[in-house]
Amino acid sequence: MAELRRAVVSTLMVDGDRYPAAAYTNRTITLVLQIWDVSDDDTAAALQALFRELDRPRNILRYRPGTSVGVHFRTFRTTPDAVTWDPVQRVVTAQVPAEPFALGLRVDLPPVIVYNDPAEGTTLNSNPFFTTSLSASGWTGTGGTVARDPGQAHEGTGSLLLTPDGVTATVTAQSELVPVTAGVVYRASAWQRCAAARSVSVGIGWYTAAGAFVSSTLVATSLAATTWTEVEAYGTAPPTATQARLIGGSMGSTPPGSHLLWIDEARIRRSGGPGGMCFDISGVLGDVETPLMFEHGATALISSAAPKTMIGIRRRGTVTDTVVAVGAEELTGLGADTTLQTHDGAMSGGGDNYLRVSFSTTPAMTHRGGINWTGTAMRGTYRVLARVRRSDATSVIRMRVSSGGGAVVGDPVVVPLSTTTRLVDLGLMAVPSCADPVVDGYSGVEMDMLGGVGFGAERVSGSGTLDVDYLLVVPADDALMVVDWPDGGAGTDPRVRLDGTAGMGYVLTSGGAVRRADQTVQIAGAGAIYALPGQVNRITWARSVDTALASADSLNDTTTITVSYWPRHLYVAPVGS
C-alpha cells in the first residue's frame, strides 16, 4: 500500500500535533516469480525478457488478484533483487517502485453544454432543436397539427411547424412532461417565426404527479411576419406541481390555418442550475480524488481575441444547495443612487434584471447592494466577479467587493474604459467575513453561518453611469485556475485539452496529435482540478474574464466540454468501479 505522508506541526503551547498537509508516497510492489517445467535455455530467455521489462523507465503492471476488474500500476525502472537457480527451484524476486495509486481504465463522461449565462440550465425536454421525429420525442399539438419541417430552422436542420385547424380558440405546441420541484424557478424559451404578424406566447404548463393540470405561466410577444424572434418566460413551480410541459408556442383568438408557426430551440430548464456557467460531475469511480481532463472544440475559444477562462470547483457539502451567481434583482439593501431597471435582453434573468448606479447624489465609494446567505452551503472563499456595462468610456469608475451588508470591503478595482458588457474581477471574499470556527467545539458538527457578498462603487470623474447584471461567485478555497487561451485562428485543429494528469494545456489535431507551438495554453493558479468519489463535484466555468478584450461578454456563448478521468484506487477495484 502507498503510505500517506503527513506534514507535522507541533508546539509546546498546545497539546497534540497538527497535520496541515498530507500526500501519498510512491509504493513498492514485491514480485516473486517462479519458472518451472522449461529447459535451461528457455529459462535464460524468460529471465532476459523479464529484465528488459524491469529496466524500462516507465511501464504498466496489471494486477487482478481473482477480482472481476483489474487495476494498473505505473511503475519505474528497477532491477531484480535476487535470482535463485538450482536443481530445485528457479525464482526471481524484484522490488518494483510504482506511483501511489492503482489506475482503472479511462472514463469519458458525456459532453456537457455550458452556457455563458448563469440564468441558464440543463435542458429538461427532449428534441429542443427538432433534429429528430416529433412523435418519438413527445411533442404534441392542440387545436392543430405539429410536424417537423426540414425547410425552416433558426439553428440546425429543422424546426417544429404548428398548423392551426382554424376553429380552435387556442392552438399550442407542447413538449413531453418533465420533472420539476415545487418552489423552484424554471425558464422557458423558444425561437418563433409566424407567417403573419401576431401575438404568440411561450411558457410552462404545471401538472401534479398524477398528471392533473395545475396552472400555466405564459408570456406573449408580438411577432413580425416571417421573422425569427426569441421569446422567453420565467415561472415558479406551484406547491402541488411535480411535472411540467414546455409550451413552445401558443396562439389565441382562433388563429386561421394560414397563421403557420415555426418553433426552434425550444427549451425548459431550471434557472441558475447546472448548465448555466457550471456543471456537475457525480458518480466518480475510485477510492481517492482524481485529476480531470477537459476537452472542447478549439474554435470555441481560440481566436484573434481569445478570452481568459476562470474555472473553480466546489466538492464538499451539498453542492446542489450552492449558487453560482447572484442576479442584480436578488440584491437587497440597495445603496444611494442604485435602482432596479426594467428588463433588458442583453442582461441575464427575467423581469427587472439589472441595477443602475447613477452616482447623481453620492459619487463617493459606498455600498450599493448585497446578499446574505444562511446555513452552511455557501461557507467558503470566493473569487467575485461583476458583470457590468458603462454608459461611457471616459468616466473613471471604481468598484470593490464587499460582504453582504457592506461591513467588510476589498480593494478598489477600476472598471475598464469601455462601454461593452464584461466581467470585472473584484477579488476574494470570505463567507462569512468574520472569525469562523466552522464546527461547534469538539462535536464536529458544522455550525450555521450568516454571510454573503455585495459590491460598492464610486465615480471618480465624469458623468457616466454603471449597470450591474450579476455577481459571479467562483469557489476559490479548493482549486481555482485561470486559462489564457492562444491567440490566433484554430485552423484545422478541432480540440483543445486541459490535462489535469500533466498539469498543462495543449492543442490537438483531428488525429489526436499534440501540435502548434504558436498556440500555447497558459494556466495560472491550480495546475489541475480534482474530482472526489462519492461526492457531487460542481465545476464553475466563467468563459471570459479578460477585461482587456474589445469584444463584449455575450450571454449567448456556449462551450461544449467533454470530461475524462482515470479512477484511482489504493489496492483493487470492485465491480462497477
N, C-alpha and C positions, 0 to 999 in steps of 0.2 A: 504493500500500500504506500501511496505517496504520503509523506509526512507534512503536517500542517505546521509551518514555521511561524512563530509569533514575535513581533516586536514587543519587548517587555519594558515597561516604565515603572519605576518604584521610587519611593521616597520614605524617609523615616517619619515624615509628618503625617502619613496616612497608612493604615493597615492594609496589607494586601498589595498585589501587583495590578497593573493596568496593561491591557493589550490594545494599543491604538491601531495596529495593523496586523494582518496575517496573510500568508500566501503559501500555497503548496510548493514543495520542493520536487525535483525530479525523483523518480523511483528507480529501483534496481530490480530487474527481473532475473531470477536464477533459473537457468536452463540446465537440466540434466538429461542428456541424450544418450541412448544406448543403441549400438549397432550389433545385429546378430544375423546368423544364417547367410553370410556372404563371404566371398573369398577375401584374402588379404588385399589384393589389388582393388577390389570393389570397395573395401573399407577405406583405403587410401583416397580413392576418388571421392567417396562420400565426405570424408574429412575436408578435402580441398574445397568442395562445393560449399560446405558449412563455413569454413574460414573466410572464403570470399564474401559471403553474405555478412558475416560479423564485421568485416573490415570496411563495409560501406559507410560513408559519412552519415547518411540517413537511410533508414529502412522502415518497413512496416511489418509488424508482427501481429498476426491474427490469433486471437485467443477465444476458445469456445469450450469450456470445461463441461460438456454434456448439455449445455443450455441450447434452446432453440435459436437464440440470436447470438452471434459472435460480436466481439469488440476488437478494436485495432489499436495497438500501441505504436507511436512514432519513436523509434529507437536511434541511438547514436553509436558511433564506431567503438568497437571493443575487441578484445582478444580472448581466447579460451583461458580459463584458469588452470585447468588440468585435463590431461588425456591419459586414460588408463587403457593399456593394450597388453593383454596377456592371454594365455590359453583359455581362461575362464570368462573374461568379460572385456568388452571394448566400450568405454564410457567417456563422454566429453562433458565437462562442466564449464559453464560460462556465466559471468555476471554481466548482464546487458543493461546499460543505463538507458532510461526512457523518459519521455516527457511525463508530467504528473498524471495525466488522465487517459483513460481508455476511451476511444472515439467510436461513436456509431456512424452509420452511413449518412451522407449529406441529406438534409431535409430542405426541400424547396417549397415554400408556402405559396398559396395562390396570390396573384398580383392584386394589389390594392390601389384604388384611385384616391389620391389625397387632393382635396380641393383647397384652393388658396383663400378660403372664406370660412371663418370659424362658425358661421351660422349654418354651414352645410352639414352633411352627414351621409352615412352609407345608404344607398338606395334600397328601399324595402320592397318595392314592387318589381315584378319581372318584366322583361322586354321593354325597357323605357325608351329605347331608340328604334323599336319596331323593326328589328332586323330578322325576326322570325314570325311564324304564324301567330295570329291574334288568339285564335281559339285555344291553341296549346298553352298560351301564357295567361289565360284567364281574362283578357279584355272583352268586355261586352258593351252593348248599346241598348238604350231605352228610348222609345219614340223614334227609332230609326235604325239603320244598319251600320255596322262597322266593318271595315276591310283594310287590309294592308295595301298601300299604294306605293309601288316602287318608283313611280314617276315624280313624286314630290318628296322632298326631305329638307329639313333645316340642317341636319347633320347626319352623315351616314348614307344608307342606301334605301331608305323608305320612311314612311310615316303612316299614321292611322287616318283613314278617311271616314268621317261621320256624315252620313246622308240622312237628313230628316225625312220622315214619312209624310210631312205636310199637314197632318191632322192632330198630332200630339202637342199639348201645350208646352211641355219642357222636354227637350231632347238632350241626352247625355251620353258620354263615353266614359267608362269607369274600369278600374283595374280589379284584380282579384282582392280578396280580403287579406290584410297583412296584420300582424300582431302589433298592438300599441299598449302603452302604460298610462293609466289614468293620471292626470295632473301634469303630464309632460308635454312640452311644446313640440309640434311637428310642422314641417314646412312642405308645402306642395307647390310645384311649378311645372309649367309646360310652355313650349313654343307653339303658337296657334296661327293659322292662316285661313281666312274665310273668303269665300268667293264674293261676298258682299260686305259693305261696311255695316257693322252692327256691334251690339254688346254681347260679349262672350265671357263666361265665368270659368274659373278653376277653383278647386277646393278639395275638401276632405269630407267624406261621409262616415259618421261614427256608428259602431254597432256593438252589441253585447256579445258575450261569449256564445250565446245561443243563436246569434245571427240576427237579432232583432234590431231594427233601425232606432237610433237614439236621436241624433240631430246631425246637422251639417254645417260646415264652415265654408262660405263661398265668397270670392272676391271677383267683381265684374270689371271688365276693361273694354273700352270702345276700340274696336279694331278697324283699321283702314282696310279697304278691299285689297285682296291678294298681296298682303304684306305680312311677313313673319313678325310676330310680336311675342315677347316673353311675358307671361302672366304668373304671379305667384300669390300664395296665401299662407298665413300662419294661423294655426289653431291649437288650442289646448285640449287634450283628450278629456271628455267628461268623466265624472266619477264612475259611471257604470260601463264605460267603453273599454273593451279589451281587443277590439278589432277595428279596422278602418279600410275604406276604399279610397283610392285616389280618383277624384273626378277630374279627368284630364281636359274636359271641355263640356260646357253646359250652355244651351241656348233656350231662352224662354220666348213667350209671346207667339207660340205656334209658328216656328220658322218654316218657310216654304222649302220644298225639296231642292230649290236652286241654291239655298244657303249651305253649300258644301263647306265642311270644316275639316282642315287638316291639322293633326296634332303630332308633335315630335318632342323628344327629350322630356317625356312626362315622368316626373319623379316625386315620390313621397319619402321623407327621411326625418329622422329625429334631429331637430335643430340643435347644433352645437355638439352632436355626438361624434363618434369615430367616423373619420372621413373628412371632417372639417378641420384641416390643419393638424390632424392627429390620426393615429390608427392604433389598434390594439393587437398584441401578439399573445396568444394564450395556448395552453397545451404543449408547452415546450418540453421536449424529451430530455432525459438525462438526470444526473444527480446534482450537478452544480451549475453555476452560471456559465453561459457560453457566448462568445463574441458573434455578432451578427454581420452578415454581408447584405448591403443594399445595392440593387441594380435598377437602373431606369434608362430610358431612351436618351442618348446623348443630345439629340436635337432639342430636347425639352429644356435644357439648362445651358448648354454650350452654345454661345452665340457671340456676336461682336459686343454685346452688352451683357456679359454673363453676370448673374447675381451671386451674392453670397447667401448660403442657406444655413440656418441655425437648427440644430437637432438636439433634443433633450429626451430624457426618459424618466418616467415615474414607475417604480416597480415594487412599491410597498403599500400595505394597506389595501383599501378598496378603491382602486383607481377609477372605477366607474362612477364614483361619487365626486371626483375632482372636476374642475373646469379648466379649459384651455385658454379661454378668452372671456373678458367681461365687456359686453356691449355698452356703449355710452348710455343707452336708455336704462341700464341697470344701475348706474352710478347714483349715489344719493349724497345728501349734504352739499348740494351744488353751491360753489362759492360765487363771489361777486362777478357780474358780467358774464355768467355762464348759463346758457339756456338750451333746452332740448329743442331740436329743429324737426320740421316735418320731413316725411320720407324722401330720401334721395337714393336712387337706384345705384349710384356709384359707391354707396356705403353699405356695410353689412347689416343684415337683420331686417325685420319688418316694422311697419308703423313708423312712429317718430324715432329715427335711428341714428342720430348723431348730435354731439354737443357743439355749440359755437361759443368761443370766448371772444368777446368784442373788445375787452380792455378799455371800454369807454369811460368808466369812472375809476377803476382800480387797475392801472397798468403794472403795478409792482408785483413781485412774486408773492403768490398766496395760493392756498389750497383751493382747487377748483372742483373736486369731486372724488369720490372713492367708494369702496365697497368693503364690508367686513363679513367674514365667514365665521361660523361657529362649528363645534365638533372637532374632529381630528383629521378629516380627509385632506384639507388644504395646508396642513402644517408643513413647513419646509422653506427652502430658499429658492427664489425665482429670479430669472432674468426678465425684466419687464420691458416690453416694447409697446409704443403707442402708434396706432395708425392715424396719421394726421394729414391735413390739407390746409395750406395757407392761401389767403386771398391775394397776396402779392409776393414778389420775390425780392423785395428790398428791405422791409421792416426787419429789425433784429428781434427775434422771439426766442425765448429760452423756456425749457420745461425741466421738471425734475420729478422723480418718482417719490412717492410718499406712502405712509401707512394709510389704512382705510380712512382714518379720521384726520390725517394730515399732521399728526404729532411728531412723527419721525420722517425725516426727509433725506434725499440723496443729493448729490452734486448737480448743479445746473448743467443742462445739455443744450447747445444751440441747435435750433431746428434749421435744417439746410435751406438755403435761399433758393427755393423752387416752389412753384405752385402745383406740381404734380403730387399725387397722393402717394405716401410712402410710410414705411415702418421706421420709427426712430427708437434707438436703443437708449433707455433711460437708466440702465444699470441694475444692480441687485437690490432685492428687498426680502428680508426675512419675515416669515409669517408664523407666529406672531413676532412683532418687532419689540420684544421685551425679554427679560430673563425668563427662560423656559426650561423647567426641569424635565419635560416630556412625560415622565411617568410619575405616579403617585408614590413617593417614598420607595420602600423596598418591595412594594406589591408587584411591580412590573406592569401595572395597568396604566395604559396611556390616558392622560388627562385631556379633557376638552380644552379648547383654547378659543380666544376671540382675537381675530386679526385679519388684515386684508391689505389691499393695495389701492393707491389713488395717484393723482398727479397734481402738480402745481404748474403754473405758467406765468410768464411775465413778458411784457413788450418793452424792450429797452429803448427802441426808437422806431419811428414810422407810424403808420396808421392802419396796418393790416390786422386782420382777424385770423383766428386759429380754429379750425374744425377738427374735432376728435371723434373718430369712429369707434374704436375699441382699444382696450388694453390687453395685450397678449402676455400670458404668464408662462414662461418656459421653465420647467424644473431644472435647477442648477446644482442641487445638492447630491446628485449621484454621478451622472456623466453628462457633459454638455460639450458639443463641438460646433464649430463654425467652419463650413466648407466653402472655399473660394474656387469656383468652377473655372475652367480655362476660357480665355477669350479667343474668339475665332470660330469659324464655321466647323460644324461637326463632320462635314464631308460624308463619306460612306460609312463612318464608324457609328454603329447603331446603339452602343451601350456604354455606360459609364458605371464604375463599381466603386463603392466604399467598402473596403475589405477589412473587417474587424480582426480577422485572423492574422493579417500582416501589418495592421495599423497604418494603412495608406489607401489612397485612391488612385485610380488609373482608368484610361480609356481602352475599350476593347473593340476589335474589328468584328465584322459579321461572323468570322470564323472562330471568335473567342481568343484571338491573339492580342497580347499587350502591344501597344504601338503609340506613335506620335509623341516624341519628346517635347514638341512645341505645345502640347496640351497637358499641362501639369495640373493635377488636382491637389490643392494645398489644404491641409487640415490644421486648425488651431484648437487647442483645448484637448479634450479626451481623444485618444487615438482610436478608440473603439467603443461601441455601445454594446453592453452585455444584457442578455435576457435571462431571467430566472425561471427554472422549472417550478410548477405548482403555483404560479402567480400570473395574474394578468399584467402584462407589460405594456404601458401606454407610451407610444412614441409621439413626441410633438415635432412637427415638420414645418418650420417657417420658411417658405420657399425663397423669399427675397428680403434680406435685411441690410442690403448695401445702400446706404444713403447717398453714395456718390453717383449712382446710376441716374441717367437723364430720364429714363422711362419710368412710368408710374407703376405702382403696385396694383395689379389687376386681380379682382376677386374671381374672375373667370378662368384664371390659370389653373391647370391641373398637373399633377405628376403621378405617373403610374409606376409603382415601386414593387419589385419582387424581393422578398426577404428570404435568405437562406442561412442555414447554420449546421454545424455538426454537433450532435449530442455528446456531452462529456460525462463519463462515468468514473467512479472511483475504483470499481472492480469489474463487475459483469453487468449485462443488460437484461432486464426481464422481457418477456414477450410484450410487444407493443411499444417498446422503447428502444 
